[in-house]
Amino acid sequence: MSRRPACCLALAVFLFAGLVHAADPPAGVRFLDPAGLSKPNGYTHVVEVPAGARTLYLSGQIALDANGKLVGAGDFAAQAEQVFANLKTALAASGASFRNVVKLDMYVTDMTQLKALRAARDKYIDPQHPPASTLVEVRRLAREDLMLEIEATAVVP
């Protein structure tokens, strides 16, 4: 006997309750936006990871290229692009992609650059299943010329 109808029924119940996004989540990960919390803009309130998944913790990435040179001095958008490209490279080294990212921790020196940050981020994340996120404005980062740093957590089945 097929278990598919029960699985589909459970998914339909969650969708009807407004708790998960409409597309199938990757690798058994559930992305939840519970009723009673505000509607998120480009992130998910709760990401549930199944037992047995391999977890990757990526160090904060900054706007340095492969040669250690700063990309986008004074240009937040250019630095954001480089940071997300670096995260993509780090994920690929472990056989992962942005589809596996369940959490982003973002540190910026100027919160007025949020539009540029979102524009860069949205080129990489899955908009149907955006990761849980934290965004913090800080006074400065490890170097005076850095405008943002982003770390990620990913899960791979």
C-alpha positions as CSV (number, residue, x, y, z in Angstrom):
1,M,0.0,0.0,0.0
2,S,1.4,3.4,-0.9
3,R,2.1,6.0,1.8
4,R,1.8,8.9,-0.7
5,P,-1.8,9.8,0.2
6,A,-1.0,10.2,3.9
7,C,2.1,12.3,3.1
8,C,0.1,14.5,0.7
9,L,-2.7,14.9,3.2
10,A,-0.1,16.0,5.9
11,L,1.4,18.5,3.5
12,A,-2.1,19.8,2.5
13,V,-2.9,20.3,6.2
14,F,0.3,22.4,6.7
15,L,-0.3,24.4,3.6
16,F,-3.9,25.1,4.5
17,A,-2.8,26.2,8.0
18,G,-0.4,28.7,6.3
19,L,2.6,27.2,8.1
20,V,4.9,26.3,5.2
21,H,5.7,27.7,1.8
22,A,4.0,26.2,-1.3
23,A,7.0,24.4,-3.0
24,D,8.5,21.2,-1.7
25,P,11.3,21.9,0.8
26,P,14.8,20.5,0.0
27,A,16.1,17.3,1.7
28,G,13.3,17.0,4.2
29,V,13.9,20.4,5.7
30,R,10.7,22.3,6.7
31,F,10.4,26.0,6.4
32,L,7.7,27.4,8.8
33,D,6.2,30.8,9.2
34,P,3.8,30.2,12.1
35,A,0.5,32.1,12.5
36,G,1.0,34.8,15.2
37,L,4.3,36.0,13.8
38,S,4.8,38.8,11.3
39,K,5.1,38.0,7.6
40,P,8.8,37.7,6.9
41,N,10.5,39.6,4.0
42,G,13.1,37.4,2.5
43,Y,13.6,35.0,5.4
44,T,11.8,32.2,7.3
45,H,10.9,32.3,11.0
46,V,11.6,28.6,11.7
47,V,13.7,26.0,9.7
48,E,13.4,22.4,10.9
49,V,16.2,20.0,10.0
50,P,15.7,16.3,10.0
51,A,17.8,14.0,12.1
52,G,20.9,12.6,10.3
53,A,21.5,15.6,8.0
54,R,25.1,16.7,7.7
55,T,25.4,20.3,9.0
56,L,27.9,22.8,7.6
57,Y,28.9,25.9,9.4
58,L,30.5,28.5,7.2
59,S,32.7,31.2,8.7
60,G,31.7,34.7,8.0
61,Q,32.6,35.7,4.5
62,I,33.9,39.1,3.6
63,A,34.5,40.9,0.2
64,L,37.9,39.5,-0.5
65,D,38.6,37.7,-3.8
66,A,40.6,34.5,-4.2
67,N,43.9,36.5,-4.0
68,G,42.9,38.2,-0.8
69,K,42.2,41.6,-2.4
70,L,39.2,43.7,-1.4
71,V,36.4,43.8,-4.0
72,G,34.3,47.0,-4.1
73,A,36.1,49.5,-1.9
74,G,33.4,51.9,-0.7
75,D,30.7,50.1,-2.8
76,F,28.3,48.1,-0.6
77,A,26.5,46.4,-3.5
78,A,29.9,45.2,-5.0
79,Q,31.0,43.9,-1.6
80,A,27.7,42.1,-1.1
81,E,28.0,40.4,-4.5
82,Q,31.5,39.2,-3.6
83,V,30.4,38.0,-0.1
84,F,27.6,35.9,-1.6
85,A,29.9,34.6,-4.4
86,N,32.4,33.5,-1.6
87,L,29.6,31.8,0.3
88,K,28.7,29.9,-2.9
89,T,32.3,28.8,-3.3
90,A,32.5,27.7,0.3
91,L,29.2,25.7,0.0
92,A,30.4,24.0,-3.3
93,A,33.6,22.8,-1.6
94,S,31.4,20.6,0.6
95,G,29.0,19.5,-2.1
96,A,26.3,22.0,-1.1
97,S,24.6,25.0,-2.7
98,F,22.4,27.9,-1.5
99,R,19.5,25.5,-1.6
100,N,21.0,23.8,1.4
101,V,21.3,27.0,3.5
102,V,19.0,27.1,6.4
103,K,20.4,30.2,8.3
104,L,22.2,33.4,7.4
105,D,23.8,35.7,10.0
106,M,24.5,39.1,8.4
107,Y,26.5,41.9,9.9
108,V,26.5,45.3,8.1
109,T,28.1,48.6,9.0
110,D,25.3,50.6,7.4
111,M,21.7,49.5,7.7
112,T,20.7,52.0,5.1
113,Q,22.2,49.6,2.5
114,L,19.5,47.0,3.2
115,K,18.1,47.3,-0.4
116,A,21.5,46.4,-1.9
117,L,22.0,43.6,0.6
118,R,18.6,42.1,-0.3
119,A,19.3,42.5,-4.1
120,A,22.5,40.5,-3.8
121,R,21.0,37.9,-1.4
122,D,17.9,37.3,-3.6
123,K,20.1,36.3,-6.5
124,Y,21.4,33.3,-4.5
125,I,18.7,32.1,-2.0
126,D,15.7,30.0,-2.9
127,P,12.8,32.5,-2.6
128,Q,10.3,29.7,-2.0
129,H,12.3,28.6,1.0
130,P,14.4,31.5,2.3
131,P,16.7,30.7,5.2
132,A,16.2,31.9,8.7
133,S,18.2,35.1,9.1
134,T,19.6,37.6,11.5
135,L,20.7,41.0,10.4
136,V,22.8,43.2,12.8
137,E,24.3,46.6,12.2
138,V,27.8,46.8,13.8
139,R,30.2,49.7,14.3
140,R,32.9,48.0,12.3
141,L,34.2,44.7,11.1
142,A,37.7,43.1,11.2
143,R,39.0,45.6,8.7
144,E,37.9,49.3,8.4
145,D,37.2,48.9,4.6
146,L,34.8,46.0,5.0
147,M,31.1,46.9,4.9
148,L,29.5,43.5,5.6
149,E,30.2,40.0,6.7
150,I,27.9,37.0,6.3
151,E,28.1,33.5,7.8
152,A,25.8,30.6,6.9
153,T,24.6,27.3,8.2
154,A,23.6,24.6,5.7
155,V,22.3,21.1,5.9
156,V,23.0,18.3,3.4
157,P,21.2,15.0,3.4
